[in-house]
Amino acid sequence: MECIEKDLVVVGGGPGGYAAAFSLADQGRRVVIVERDPRLGGVCMNRGCIPSKALLNAVHAIRAAKESALRGISFGEPTLDLVRLRKWKDGILERLGGGIAGLAKMRGVEVMQGTATFTDSQTLRVACADGAVQHLRFQKAILATGSRPVLPKAFDLGSPRIMTSTEALDLPDIPDSLLIVGGGYIGMELGTVYATLGSKVAVIEAQEALLAGADPDLVRPVGLFARKAFQSVRLKSRVLRMELVADRVRVTSETEGKDVEEEFDRVLVSVGRLPNSEGLGLENTGVERDDRGFVRVDAQLQTTDPCILAIGDVAGGLMLAHKATWDAKVAADRICGRFHGASVAPVIPAVVFTDPEVAWVGLTEQEAARAGTPVEIAKFPWGASGRAITLDRIDGLTKLILEPGSRRILGVGIVGVGASELIGEGALAVQMGATAEQLSQVIHPHPTLSETILESAEAALGRATHIHQRRR
């Protein structure tokens, strides 16, 4: 067997994989990316973050047009050209994918399209897209294979009418009725898209609240929107079984101890994701996985095999693209000997692009309560924000989680239009260990939604301008 000698190999070309390869190349190393898809970018760009946000932006125009009637500006009923909408969305992916490929070329990063399998700790067998098979011998490899949607066997009936997020983002059609199993961020975002495009959307969530992980006061406005936009939202409910009936899906669910039987044109199953750690030949290496399939790594992303590191979703933790990109830089620095000392836990913001958006970073109020950690809470309602009022979006809230005494900012939570853009300041405050006093001394432009962060800090100090507080 003839092997091609390579220095470093990255398996997977998503936001973690290509970021790792680029970081290594920027440090003078020769790198190969092995990616099974024809386009770099991974799940995030091709079947996740980017297409979903493109569609959310598209349907926002429909809602904005309807809401403008309140301001005396009316439009006709929107018409939908689904083929053109798909083409526009796919054009965005092509543009971004081409940009990443161009950056790889400029950096001298080689890209091989094919499916990789480890034959030992330093050898990869690559079944290339053109039918050829190559063997790569490497010094170090970074595993960045990402994750995939969970589709429980009980729901996998072999029908295109039962979708995961991958199929739903392709917009096969706009069904008259759509059931979403799971009230997490993927289900709620795609539910918003399909409901705005005309589907009657029902959501079934096993937990007692939507968007598990976020504080209830941040989720509340999202729940109010969903109950208006969706046909139904059922909490503490579960799907018992599904079956195909002609061109529909018959679903039996349980809510409040009662069985309900309904039929839907399509079903979107959105109940979590699994790591892509199977079929890689990891059993031929020293890499260990946990009982859920996630690769075990240390603080510097080193696996139990000294020749292999793992980053992003496949390594567990928060399954977010920006976390994978952070991992990539840590792993690259580890390989290049630039990583010194113990890893500092990164501050990773989470964002849900619902309407309104929800974002949080650092410690949440729920986490503090569960851990018995004493905290102070400061809130600023957007009904007191001039900018929010001009936008007709007073359904927001900004809150700070503070350490008692020092009032050091331990966490920030925001719900409201544009929360995804505002949370960056919160992440900076938490990462830098800023206090409410320090944040209150930063002048924010007026009138903006960013002022709600300033006013939250001032509320913590008992001196917010636009809300009345009892004298401390």
C-alpha positions as CSV (number, residue, x, y, z in Angstrom):
1,M,0.0,0.0,0.0
2,E,1.5,3.3,-1.1
3,C,0.8,6.2,1.3
4,I,1.0,9.9,0.5
5,E,3.0,11.6,3.2
6,K,1.2,14.6,4.8
7,D,2.1,16.8,7.8
8,L,-1.4,17.7,9.1
9,V,-4.8,16.5,8.1
10,V,-8.2,18.0,9.1
11,V,-11.1,15.6,8.7
12,G,-14.2,17.8,8.0
13,G,-14.4,21.2,6.4
14,G,-17.0,22.9,8.5
15,P,-16.6,26.1,10.7
16,G,-14.3,24.2,13.0
17,G,-12.4,22.2,10.3
18,Y,-11.6,25.0,7.9
19,A,-10.8,27.4,10.7
20,A,-8.3,24.9,12.1
21,A,-6.7,24.4,8.7
22,F,-6.5,28.1,8.1
23,S,-5.0,28.8,11.5
24,L,-2.4,26.1,11.0
25,A,-1.6,27.4,7.5
26,D,-1.2,30.9,8.9
27,Q,1.4,29.5,11.3
28,G,3.4,28.1,8.4
29,R,2.1,24.5,8.5
30,R,1.1,22.4,5.5
31,V,-2.5,21.2,5.8
32,V,-4.9,19.0,4.0
33,I,-8.7,19.1,4.5
34,V,-10.7,16.0,3.7
35,E,-14.3,16.8,3.2
36,R,-17.0,14.5,2.0
37,D,-19.3,17.3,0.7
38,P,-18.6,19.0,-2.6
39,R,-18.6,22.4,-0.8
40,L,-16.7,23.5,2.3
41,G,-18.7,25.0,5.1
42,G,-20.1,22.0,6.9
43,V,-23.5,21.6,8.3
44,C,-23.6,25.2,9.6
45,M,-23.2,26.8,6.1
46,N,-24.9,24.2,4.0
47,R,-27.7,22.7,6.1
48,G,-28.0,24.8,9.3
49,C,-27.1,28.3,10.5
50,I,-26.8,30.1,7.2
51,P,-29.8,28.7,5.2
52,S,-32.1,29.0,8.2
53,K,-31.1,32.6,8.8
54,A,-31.5,33.4,5.2
55,L,-35.1,32.1,5.3
56,L,-35.8,33.9,8.5
57,N,-34.7,37.1,6.9
58,A,-36.9,36.4,3.9
59,V,-40.1,35.8,5.9
60,H,-39.4,38.8,8.1
61,A,-40.3,40.9,5.1
62,I,-43.8,39.4,5.1
63,R,-44.4,40.1,8.7
64,A,-43.0,43.6,8.4
65,A,-45.3,44.4,5.5
66,K,-48.3,43.3,7.5
67,E,-47.3,45.2,10.6
68,S,-46.7,48.4,8.7
69,A,-50.5,48.8,8.3
70,L,-50.5,50.0,11.9
71,R,-48.3,52.9,10.8
72,G,-50.6,53.9,7.9
73,I,-48.6,52.1,5.2
74,S,-50.3,49.2,3.5
75,F,-49.1,46.7,0.9
76,G,-50.9,44.1,-1.1
77,E,-50.9,40.4,-0.2
78,P,-47.5,38.9,-0.7
79,T,-47.1,36.2,-3.4
80,L,-44.6,33.4,-3.0
81,D,-42.3,32.0,-5.8
82,L,-40.9,29.0,-4.0
83,V,-38.4,28.1,-6.8
84,R,-37.0,31.6,-6.8
85,L,-36.8,31.6,-2.9
86,R,-34.8,28.4,-3.0
87,K,-32.5,29.7,-5.8
88,W,-31.8,32.9,-3.7
89,K,-31.1,30.9,-0.6
90,D,-28.8,28.4,-2.5
91,G,-27.0,31.4,-4.1
92,I,-26.0,32.6,-0.7
93,L,-24.5,29.2,0.1
94,E,-22.7,29.0,-3.2
95,R,-21.2,32.5,-2.6
96,L,-20.0,31.7,0.9
97,G,-18.7,28.2,-0.1
98,G,-16.8,29.8,-3.0
99,G,-15.3,32.3,-0.6
100,I,-14.1,29.6,1.8
101,A,-12.6,27.6,-1.1
102,G,-10.8,30.7,-2.3
103,L,-9.3,31.4,1.1
104,A,-8.1,27.8,1.3
105,K,-6.4,28.2,-2.1
106,M,-4.7,31.5,-1.1
107,R,-3.4,29.9,2.1
108,G,-2.1,26.8,0.3
109,V,-4.5,24.5,2.1
110,E,-5.2,21.4,0.0
111,V,-8.8,20.2,-0.2
112,M,-9.6,16.6,-0.9
113,Q,-13.3,15.6,-1.5
114,G,-13.9,12.2,-0.2
115,T,-14.9,10.0,2.8
116,A,-12.1,9.4,5.3
117,T,-11.6,6.3,7.4
118,F,-8.7,5.8,9.9
119,T,-6.8,2.6,9.3
120,D,-4.5,3.4,12.2
121,S,-3.5,6.3,14.4
122,Q,-1.5,8.0,11.6
123,T,-3.1,6.7,8.4
124,L,-6.3,7.7,6.6
125,R,-8.0,5.9,3.8
126,V,-9.8,8.4,1.6
127,A,-12.5,7.2,-0.9
128,C,-12.4,10.2,-3.2
129,A,-15.4,11.6,-5.0
130,D,-14.0,10.6,-8.4
131,G,-13.8,6.9,-7.4
132,A,-10.1,6.8,-6.6
133,V,-8.8,5.6,-3.2
134,Q,-5.9,7.3,-1.6
135,H,-4.0,6.6,1.7
136,L,-2.6,9.5,3.7
137,R,0.1,9.2,6.2
138,F,0.1,12.1,8.7
139,Q,1.8,13.4,11.8
140,K,-1.3,14.9,13.4
141,A,-5.0,14.9,12.6
142,I,-7.8,17.0,13.7
143,L,-11.3,15.4,13.8
144,A,-14.0,18.0,12.9
145,T,-16.8,15.9,11.5
146,G,-19.7,17.7,13.2
147,S,-23.1,16.3,14.0
148,R,-26.4,15.3,12.4
149,P,-30.1,15.5,13.4
150,V,-31.5,12.8,15.5
151,L,-34.3,10.8,13.8
152,P,-35.7,8.2,16.3
153,K,-36.3,4.8,14.7
154,A,-40.0,5.0,15.7
155,F,-40.4,8.1,13.5
156,D,-38.2,7.0,10.6
157,L,-40.9,5.6,8.3
158,G,-38.9,6.1,5.1
159,S,-41.1,8.9,3.9
160,P,-40.1,12.3,2.7
161,R,-43.1,13.6,4.6
162,I,-41.2,13.1,7.8
163,M,-38.3,15.6,7.8
164,T,-35.3,16.6,9.8
165,S,-33.9,20.2,9.7
166,T,-31.8,19.1,6.6
167,E,-34.9,18.4,4.5
168,A,-37.0,21.2,5.9
169,L,-34.3,23.8,4.9
170,D,-34.6,22.6,1.3
171,L,-38.2,23.9,1.3
172,P,-39.7,21.0,-0.7
173,D,-43.1,22.7,-0.5
174,I,-45.2,24.7,1.9
175,P,-47.4,22.2,3.6
176,D,-50.9,23.1,4.6
177,S,-50.3,21.5,8.0
178,L,-46.9,20.9,9.7
179,L,-46.2,19.2,13.0
180,I,-42.9,20.1,14.7
181,V,-41.7,17.5,17.3
182,G,-39.5,19.5,19.7
183,G,-39.7,23.1,20.9
184,G,-35.9,23.8,20.9
185,Y,-34.2,26.4,18.8
186,I,-34.3,24.5,15.5
187,G,-37.9,23.7,15.8
188,M,-38.9,27.2,16.8
189,E,-36.9,28.9,14.1
190,L,-38.2,26.6,11.3
191,G,-41.7,26.8,12.7
192,T,-41.5,30.6,12.3
193,V,-40.4,30.2,8.7
194,Y,-43.1,27.8,7.7
195,A,-45.9,29.6,9.7
196,T,-45.1,32.9,8.0
197,L,-45.1,31.2,4.6
198,G,-48.6,29.9,5.3
199,S,-48.4,26.5,7.0
200,K,-50.6,25.7,10.0
201,V,-47.9,24.8,12.5
202,A,-48.4,22.7,15.6
203,V,-45.5,22.2,18.1
204,I,-45.3,19.3,20.6
205,E,-42.6,19.6,23.3
206,A,-42.0,17.1,26.0
207,Q,-40.5,19.6,28.5
208,E,-42.6,22.1,30.4
209,A,-41.2,25.1,28.5
210,L,-39.9,26.0,25.1
211,L,-36.2,26.7,24.5
212,A,-34.8,24.6,27.3
213,G,-31.7,26.3,28.8
214,A,-32.9,29.8,28.5
215,D,-34.4,31.7,31.5
216,P,-38.2,31.7,31.6
217,D,-38.5,35.5,31.5
218,L,-36.5,35.5,28.2
219,V,-38.6,32.7,26.7
220,R,-42.0,34.3,27.6
221,P,-42.2,36.7,24.6
222,V,-41.2,33.9,22.2
223,G,-44.0,31.8,23.6
224,L,-46.5,34.6,23.2
225,F,-45.5,35.0,19.6
226,A,-45.7,31.3,18.9
227,R,-49.2,31.0,20.3
228,K,-50.3,33.7,17.9
229,A,-48.4,32.6,14.9
230,F,-48.8,28.8,15.3
231,Q,-52.0,26.8,15.4
232,S,-51.0,25.2,18.7
233,V,-48.1,24.8,21.1
234,R,-48.4,21.8,23.5
235,L,-46.0,21.5,26.4
236,K,-45.4,18.4,28.5
237,S,-46.6,16.4,25.6
238,R,-45.1,13.5,23.6
239,V,-45.6,11.8,20.3
240,L,-46.6,8.1,20.8
241,R,-46.5,6.9,17.2
242,M,-46.6,7.9,13.6
243,E,-48.0,6.1,10.5
244,L,-48.4,6.9,6.9
245,V,-51.9,7.3,5.6
246,A,-52.1,8.0,1.9
247,D,-50.3,11.2,1.4
248,R,-50.4,12.3,5.0
249,V,-48.9,11.4,8.4
250,R,-51.2,10.2,11.1
251,V,-49.8,11.2,14.5
252,T,-50.9,10.0,17.9
253,S,-49.8,12.1,20.8
254,E,-50.4,12.4,24.5
255,T,-51.2,15.7,26.2
256,E,-52.4,16.0,29.8
257,G,-53.0,12.2,30.0
258,K,-55.2,12.2,26.9
259,D,-54.3,10.6,23.5
260,V,-54.9,12.8,20.5
261,E,-54.9,11.5,16.9
262,E,-54.3,13.9,14.1
263,E,-53.1,14.0,10.5
264,F,-50.5,16.3,9.0
265,D,-49.1,17.0,5.6
266,R,-45.5,16.9,6.9
267,V,-43.7,16.4,10.2
268,L,-40.5,18.0,11.3
269,V,-38.6,16.0,13.9
270,S,-36.3,18.3,15.9
271,V,-35.3,16.5,19.0
272,G,-31.5,17.0,19.1
273,R,-28.3,16.1,17.3
274,L,-25.8,13.2,17.3
275,P,-22.0,13.4,16.8
276,N,-20.7,12.1,13.5
277,S,-18.2,9.7,15.1
278,E,-19.4,6.4,13.5
279,G,-17.9,4.9,10.4
280,L,-14.6,6.8,10.8
281,G,-12.5,3.8,11.8
282,L,-11.9,5.3,15.3
283,E,-11.7,1.7,16.6
284,N,-8.4,1.4,14.7
285,T,-7.0,4.3,16.8
286,G,-6.6,5.1,20.4
287,V,-9.5,7.5,20.4
288,E,-12.2,6.9,23.0
289,R,-15.8,7.9,22.9
290,D,-18.4,8.3,25.6
291,D,-21.7,6.4,25.8
292,R,-23.4,8.9,23.5
293,G,-20.7,8.8,20.9
294,F,-18.9,12.0,21.6
295,V,-15.1,11.9,21.4
296,R,-13.3,12.3,24.7
297,V,-10.9,15.3,24.8
298,D,-9.0,17.3,27.3
299,A,-9.0,21.0,27.9
300,Q,-6.8,21.5,24.8
301,L,-8.9,19.2,22.6
302,Q,-6.4,16.3,22.6
303,T,-8.1,12.9,22.4
304,T,-6.8,9.8,24.1
305,D,-4.8,9.1,21.0
306,P,-1.6,11.4,20.9
307,C,-1.8,11.8,17.2
308,I,-5.5,12.9,17.0
309,L,-7.3,16.0,18.3
310,A,-11.1,16.6,18.1
311,I,-13.1,19.8,17.9
312,G,-16.6,21.1,17.5
313,D,-19.8,19.1,17.8
314,V,-18.0,15.7,17.6
315,A,-16.2,16.6,20.8
316,G,-19.3,17.5,22.7
317,G,-20.2,20.5,24.8
318,L,-22.2,23.3,23.3
319,M,-22.9,22.4,19.7
320,L,-22.5,25.8,18.2
321,A,-20.5,26.9,15.1
322,H,-18.7,29.7,17.0
323,K,-17.7,27.2,19.7
324,A,-16.2,25.0,17.0
325,T,-14.3,27.9,15.6
326,W,-12.9,28.6,19.1
327,D,-11.9,25.0,19.4
328,A,-10.1,25.1,16.1
329,K,-7.8,27.9,17.3
330,V,-7.1,26.1,20.5
331,A,-6.3,22.9,18.7
332,A,-4.1,24.7,16.1
333,D,-2.1,26.4,18.9
334,R,-1.7,23.1,20.7
335,I,-0.2,21.5,17.6
336,C,2.1,24.5,16.9
337,G,3.3,24.6,20.5
338,R,1.8,28.0,21.1
339,F,-0.6,26.9,23.8
340,H,0.8,27.5,27.3
341,G,-0.8,26.6,30.6
342,A,-4.3,25.5,31.4
343,S,-7.2,26.4,29.1
344,V,-9.4,29.3,30.3
345,A,-13.0,28.3,29.8
346,P,-14.3,30.5,27.0
347,V,-17.4,32.6,27.3
348,I,-19.8,31.2,24.7
349,P,-22.9,33.1,23.8
350,A,-26.1,31.3,22.7
351,V,-28.6,32.8,20.3
352,V,-32.0,31.6,19.1
353,F,-33.2,33.5,16.0
354,T,-36.9,33.3,16.8
355,D,-39.3,36.3,16.9
356,P,-38.2,37.9,19.1
357,E,-34.6,36.7,19.2
358,V,-33.3,35.3,22.5
359,A,-29.6,35.5,23.5
360,W,-27.7,34.8,26.6
361,V,-24.1,34.4,27.8
362,G,-22.4,33.3,31.0
363,L,-24.4,32.3,34.0
364,T,-28.2,32.1,33.7
365,E,-30.6,32.8,36.5
366,Q,-31.8,29.1,36.3
367,E,-28.3,27.8,36.5
368,A,-27.6,30.0,39.6
369,A,-30.7,28.7,41.3
370,R,-29.9,25.1,40.6
371,A,-26.4,25.5,41.9
372,G,-27.4,27.5,44.9
373,T,-25.2,30.3,43.8
374,P,-26.3,33.7,45.3
375,V,-26.8,36.4,42.6
376,E,-28.4,39.7,42.1
377,I,-30.7,40.3,39.1
378,A,-31.0,43.6,37.3
379,K,-33.6,44.0,34.5
380,F,-34.6,46.7,32.0
381,P,-37.9,46.3,30.1
382,W,-37.9,47.5,26.6
383,G,-41.2,49.2,27.1
384,A,-39.0,52.0,28.6
385,S,-36.7,52.1,25.5
386,G,-37.3,54.9,23.1
387,R,-35.7,52.9,20.3
388,A,-37.8,49.8,21.0
389,I,-41.0,52.0,20.9
390,T,-40.1,53.5,17.5
391,L,-39.6,49.9,16.2
392,D,-43.0,48.8,17.7
393,R,-41.0,46.1,19.5
394,I,-41.5,46.7,23.2
395,D,-41.6,42.9,23.8
396,G,-38.0,42.8,24.8
397,L,-36.1,42.6,28.1
398,T,-32.4,43.0,29.0
399,K,-31.1,41.4,32.3
400,L,-27.8,41.1,34.1
401,I,-26.8,38.3,36.5
402,L,-24.5,39.9,39.1
403,E,-22.2,38.7,41.9
404,P,-23.5,40.2,45.1
405,G,-21.4,42.8,46.6
406,S,-18.9,43.4,43.8
407,R,-21.7,43.4,41.2
408,R,-19.4,41.7,38.8
409,I,-21.3,40.7,35.7
410,L,-21.7,36.9,35.7
411,G,-24.2,36.6,32.9
412,V,-26.3,38.6,30.4
413,G,-29.7,37.7,28.9
414,I,-31.6,39.5,26.2
415,V,-34.8,38.9,24.4
416,G,-35.9,41.2,21.7
417,V,-35.4,42.2,18.1
418,G,-31.7,42.3,17.3
419,A,-30.7,40.4,20.5
420,S,-28.2,38.4,18.4
421,E,-26.3,41.6,17.7
422,L,-26.5,42.9,21.2
423,I,-25.2,39.9,23.1
424,G,-21.6,40.5,21.9
425,E,-21.3,43.3,24.4
426,G,-22.6,41.0,27.1
427,A,-20.0,38.4,26.2
428,L,-17.3,41.0,26.4
429,A,-18.5,42.2,29.8
430,V,-18.5,38.6,31.2
431,Q,-15.2,37.7,29.6
432,M,-13.5,40.8,30.9
433,G,-15.0,40.4,34.4
434,A,-16.6,43.9,34.1
435,T,-18.8,45.2,36.9
436,A,-22.1,47.0,36.6
437,E,-20.3,50.2,37.7
438,Q,-17.8,49.9,34.9
439,L,-20.5,49.1,32.3
440,S,-22.6,52.1,33.5
441,Q,-19.6,54.4,32.7
442,V,-19.6,53.4,29.0
443,I,-21.6,55.9,27.0
444,H,-24.0,54.2,24.6
445,P,-25.5,56.0,21.6
446,H,-29.1,57.2,21.7
447,P,-31.6,56.1,20.6
448,T,-30.4,52.5,20.3
449,L,-31.3,49.2,21.8
450,S,-27.8,48.9,23.1
451,E,-28.8,51.5,25.7
452,T,-30.9,48.8,27.4
453,I,-27.6,47.2,28.4
454,L,-26.4,50.4,29.9
455,E,-29.7,51.0,31.7
456,S,-29.6,47.4,33.1
457,A,-26.3,48.2,34.6
458,E,-27.6,51.4,36.1
459,A,-30.7,49.6,37.4
460,A,-28.3,47.3,39.3
461,L,-26.9,50.4,40.9
462,G,-30.3,51.8,41.7
463,R,-30.0,54.8,39.3
464,A,-31.6,53.9,36.0
465,T,-32.9,56.9,34.2
466,H,-35.9,55.5,32.4
467,I,-37.4,53.2,35.1
468,H,-38.5,54.2,38.6
469,Q,-36.8,52.3,41.4
470,R,-37.3,52.4,45.1
471,R,-34.4,54.2,46.8
472,R,-31.9,51.7,48.2
